[in-house]
Amino acid sequence: MDNENALEKDVISLLDEEGKEHEFEIADAVEMDGQEYMALIPLYDHPEDSLEDSGELVILRVSEDLDEDGDQFLEAIEDEEEYDRVAELFMGRLEEYFDFEEEDEEED
């Protein structure tokens, strides 16, 4: 494998609700229960912006529906149980590359 290919990242651009474009590196993709998911890492134009980032992975579901152009799209995972199961799966797969911290759940 040559070094140029080893350093290339799989990058995608996503639009937020306000139409602003954000770039993400694809950290991993996995299938669970017949559904595809992606773990993404935010990319920044300015290095100082990355210092302010919490370093959290963004986990999204690959929609089974198609957009108006006939392409699949990524969507938020609304179901907390589904999200937790997928996050745990990604954490197990990526623990060699990332240091994960468990968040303390605050009870009201």
Backbone as CSV, one residue per row, in Angstrom:
resi,resn,N_x,N_y,N_z,CA_x,CA_y,CA_z,C_x,C_y,C_z
1,MET,0.857,-1.185,0.000,0.000,0.000,0.000,0.894,1.236,0.000
2,ASP,0.634,2.224,-0.873,1.478,3.403,-0.848,0.978,4.399,0.191
3,ASN,1.882,5.269,0.632,1.570,6.190,1.730,0.481,7.185,1.378
4,GLU,0.365,7.567,0.118,-0.660,8.531,-0.262,-2.053,7.975,0.005
5,ASN,-2.314,6.726,-0.353,-3.616,6.120,-0.102,-3.849,5.894,1.379
6,ALA,-2.798,5.607,2.143,-2.933,5.363,3.576,-3.379,6.623,4.300
7,LEU,-3.033,7.802,3.759,-3.368,9.055,4.426,-4.693,9.650,3.965
8,GLU,-5.279,9.112,2.914,-6.555,9.618,2.426,-7.670,9.280,3.406
9,LYS,-8.602,10.225,3.542,-9.742,10.029,4.427,-11.009,9.958,3.589
10,ASP,-11.973,9.161,4.067,-13.295,9.167,3.458,-14.049,10.332,4.078
11,VAL,-14.326,11.343,3.278,-14.949,12.573,3.769,-16.289,12.761,3.072
12,ILE,-17.290,13.158,3.866,-18.598,13.495,3.305,-19.018,14.867,3.812
13,SER,-19.856,15.538,3.057,-20.409,16.834,3.439,-21.888,16.654,3.726
14,LEU,-22.327,17.230,4.833,-23.734,17.171,5.218,-24.248,18.575,5.462
15,LEU,-25.516,18.801,5.157,-26.156,20.085,5.433,-26.941,19.988,6.727
16,ASP,-26.805,21.002,7.584,-27.595,21.026,8.815,-28.968,21.638,8.527
17,GLU,-29.773,21.803,9.567,-31.146,22.307,9.406,-31.183,23.708,8.820
18,GLU,-30.096,24.485,9.023,-30.055,25.850,8.515,-29.419,25.937,7.130
19,GLY,-29.093,24.778,6.534,-28.508,24.755,5.206,-27.007,24.975,5.193
20,LYS,-26.374,24.984,6.364,-24.928,25.164,6.454,-24.237,23.823,6.234
21,GLU,-23.179,23.828,5.414,-22.464,22.599,5.080,-21.380,22.309,6.119
22,HIS,-21.276,21.032,6.515,-20.265,20.569,7.458,-19.593,19.334,6.867
23,GLU,-18.279,19.226,7.049,-17.558,18.064,6.548,-17.235,17.118,7.696
24,PHE,-17.315,15.812,7.395,-17.052,14.771,8.371,-16.183,13.698,7.750
25,GLU,-15.302,13.139,8.563,-14.560,11.950,8.161,-15.380,10.742,8.586
26,ILE,-15.492,9.753,7.722,-16.201,8.526,8.074,-15.247,7.664,8.881
27,ALA,-15.536,7.500,10.172,-14.690,6.694,11.054,-14.989,5.210,10.877
28,ASP,-16.271,4.888,10.687,-16.671,3.490,10.554,-18.102,3.434,10.040
29,ALA,-18.457,2.302,9.476,-19.825,2.027,9.046,-20.124,0.596,9.455
30,VAL,-21.352,0.365,9.891,-21.720,-0.953,10.380,-23.183,-1.223,10.067
31,GLU,-23.530,-2.507,9.982,-24.919,-2.914,9.814,-25.357,-3.623,11.087
32,MET,-26.538,-3.278,11.573,-27.111,-3.910,12.750,-28.597,-4.111,12.500
33,ASP,-29.073,-5.328,12.674,-30.488,-5.646,12.481,-30.995,-5.199,11.107
34,GLY,-30.161,-5.368,10.080,-30.563,-5.029,8.722,-30.544,-3.552,8.402
35,GLN,-30.045,-2.723,9.310,-29.999,-1.270,9.115,-28.541,-0.819,9.117
36,GLU,-28.187,0.110,8.238,-26.811,0.624,8.169,-26.671,1.894,9.001
37,TYR,-25.480,2.047,9.616,-25.161,3.209,10.443,-23.759,3.686,10.119
38,MET,-23.505,4.976,10.372,-22.171,5.544,10.175,-21.750,6.316,11.416
39,ALA,-20.456,6.176,11.759,-19.843,6.975,12.815,-18.960,8.004,12.119
40,LEU,-19.185,9.268,12.416,-18.501,10.365,11.730,-17.721,11.221,12.718
41,ILE,-16.620,11.788,12.235,-15.800,12.711,13.023,-15.855,14.066,12.327
42,PRO,-16.255,15.125,13.057,-16.303,16.448,12.431,-14.910,16.898,11.985
43,LEU,-14.835,17.533,10.818,-13.595,18.121,10.316,-13.748,19.637,10.329
44,TYR,-12.638,20.329,10.554,-12.677,21.778,10.669,-11.672,22.412,9.720
45,ASP,-12.037,23.592,9.191,-11.143,24.338,8.314,-9.992,24.967,9.098
46,HIS,-10.276,25.332,10.342,-9.283,26.010,11.169,-8.929,25.117,12.355
47,PRO,-7.647,24.816,12.562,-7.227,23.911,13.652,-7.726,24.345,15.030
48,GLU,-7.836,25.649,15.280,-8.292,26.112,16.594,-9.740,25.705,16.874
49,ASP,-10.545,25.536,15.820,-11.928,25.087,15.999,-11.986,23.664,16.539
50,SER,-11.053,22.815,16.107,-11.054,21.428,16.565,-10.709,21.334,18.039
51,LEU,-9.983,22.317,18.573,-9.644,22.313,20.000,-10.867,22.564,20.867
52,GLU,-11.858,23.258,20.315,-13.084,23.550,21.053,-14.097,22.406,20.974
53,ASP,-13.868,21.441,20.095,-14.776,20.314,19.893,-14.645,19.327,21.040
54,SER,-15.754,18.732,21.435,-15.753,17.750,22.520,-15.151,16.418,22.100
55,GLY,-14.957,16.220,20.798,-14.373,14.984,20.305,-15.362,13.839,20.206
56,GLU,-16.633,14.135,20.250,-17.644,13.090,20.174,-17.826,12.619,18.737
57,LEU,-18.086,11.321,18.600,-18.464,10.783,17.303,-19.906,11.170,17.014
58,VAL,-20.193,11.433,15.768,-21.561,11.676,15.335,-22.040,10.368,14.716
59,ILE,-23.110,9.808,15.271,-23.626,8.520,14.791,-24.982,8.759,14.130
60,LEU,-25.083,8.359,12.866,-26.305,8.561,12.093,-26.720,7.265,11.415
61,ARG,-28.009,7.166,11.119,-28.573,6.017,10.415,-28.633,6.340,8.929
62,VAL,-28.295,5.366,8.093,-28.456,5.511,6.649,-29.931,5.227,6.362
63,SER,-30.619,6.219,5.838,-32.053,6.101,5.607,-32.357,5.023,4.578
64,GLU,-33.450,4.323,4.805,-33.931,3.357,3.820,-34.705,4.064,2.712
65,ASP,-35.150,5.287,2.991,-35.857,6.093,1.998,-34.845,6.793,1.105
66,LEU,-35.308,7.334,0.006,-34.453,8.070,-0.914,-34.879,9.526,-0.946
67,ASP,-33.909,10.427,-1.177,-34.251,11.837,-1.296,-34.803,12.128,-2.690
68,GLU,-35.051,13.400,-2.978,-35.657,13.764,-4.266,-34.754,13.455,-5.459
69,ASP,-33.444,13.264,-5.219,-32.514,12.908,-6.291,-32.342,11.394,-6.432
70,GLY,-33.058,10.623,-5.598,-32.957,9.173,-5.655,-31.780,8.610,-4.885
71,ASP,-31.181,9.432,-4.001,-30.028,9.002,-3.208,-30.441,8.735,-1.767
72,GLN,-29.704,7.829,-1.124,-29.907,7.621,0.304,-29.354,8.821,1.052
73,PHE,-29.820,9.030,2.274,-29.334,10.129,3.085,-29.155,9.651,4.518
74,LEU,-28.489,10.459,5.334,-28.255,10.127,6.737,-29.268,10.857,7.587
75,GLU,-29.730,10.177,8.659,-30.722,10.776,9.540,-30.360,10.505,10.992
76,ALA,-30.840,11.373,11.863,-30.610,11.211,13.297,-31.339,9.969,13.802
77,ILE,-30.794,9.365,14.841,-31.424,8.203,15.473,-32.232,8.727,16.657
78,GLU,-33.544,8.691,16.538,-34.429,9.248,17.567,-34.618,8.309,18.756
79,ASP,-34.608,7.012,18.515,-34.849,6.028,19.563,-33.590,5.860,20.417
80,GLU,-33.690,6.174,21.712,-32.537,6.142,22.610,-31.942,4.737,22.747
81,GLU,-32.784,3.725,22.819,-32.301,2.343,22.933,-31.527,1.933,21.679
82,GLU,-32.064,2.270,20.511,-31.378,1.972,19.252,-30.024,2.694,19.209
83,TYR,-30.017,3.980,19.581,-28.784,4.760,19.576,-27.744,4.138,20.514
84,ASP,-28.159,3.777,21.716,-27.239,3.185,22.689,-26.632,1.884,22.172
85,ARG,-27.440,1.048,21.542,-26.937,-0.226,20.999,-25.917,0.016,19.886
86,VAL,-26.212,0.961,18.996,-25.302,1.269,17.896,-24.028,1.916,18.428
87,ALA,-24.163,2.837,19.381,-22.990,3.497,19.959,-22.074,2.480,20.629
88,GLU,-22.647,1.537,21.349,-21.855,0.490,21.996,-21.119,-0.361,20.961
89,LEU,-21.787,-0.665,19.867,-21.169,-1.437,18.794,-19.980,-0.678,18.199
90,PHE,-20.174,0.605,17.904,-19.082,1.412,17.357,-17.939,1.537,18.369
91,MET,-18.255,1.736,19.632,-17.211,1.868,20.649,-16.352,0.608,20.703
92,GLY,-16.964,-0.548,20.616,-16.218,-1.796,20.616,-15.329,-1.924,19.395
93,ARG,-15.831,-1.479,18.256,-15.076,-1.595,17.007,-13.949,-0.566,16.917
94,LEU,-14.124,0.600,17.556,-13.172,1.697,17.396,-12.283,1.944,18.613
95,GLU,-12.438,1.138,19.672,-11.693,1.406,20.898,-10.184,1.356,20.714
96,GLU,-9.715,0.647,19.699,-8.289,0.582,19.416,-7.757,1.938,18.923
97,TYR,-8.618,2.742,18.312,-8.212,4.001,17.699,-8.596,5.247,18.496
98,PHE,-9.569,5.124,19.397,-10.071,6.269,20.142,-10.159,5.940,21.627
99,ASP,-10.001,6.976,22.467,-10.234,6.829,23.899,-11.647,7.328,24.180
100,PHE,-12.514,6.413,24.587,-13.898,6.779,24.872,-14.067,7.002,26.362
101,GLU,-14.820,8.032,26.706,-15.168,8.294,28.092,-16.659,8.060,28.249
102,GLU,-17.020,7.325,29.286,-18.437,7.102,29.562,-19.016,8.374,30.155
103,GLU,-20.174,8.788,29.644,-20.846,9.962,30.180,-21.671,9.549,31.380
104,ASP,-21.607,10.365,32.439,-22.451,10.120,33.614,-23.837,10.653,33.302
105,GLU,-24.831,9.786,33.465,-26.198,10.222,33.242,-26.698,10.880,34.504
106,GLU,-27.188,12.115,34.365,-27.699,12.847,35.511,-29.179,12.539,35.680
107,GLU,-29.552,12.180,36.875,-30.945,11.893,37.190,-31.552,13.119,37.841
108,ASP,-32.752,13.503,37.451,-33.438,14.666,38.052,-34.278,14.227,39.215
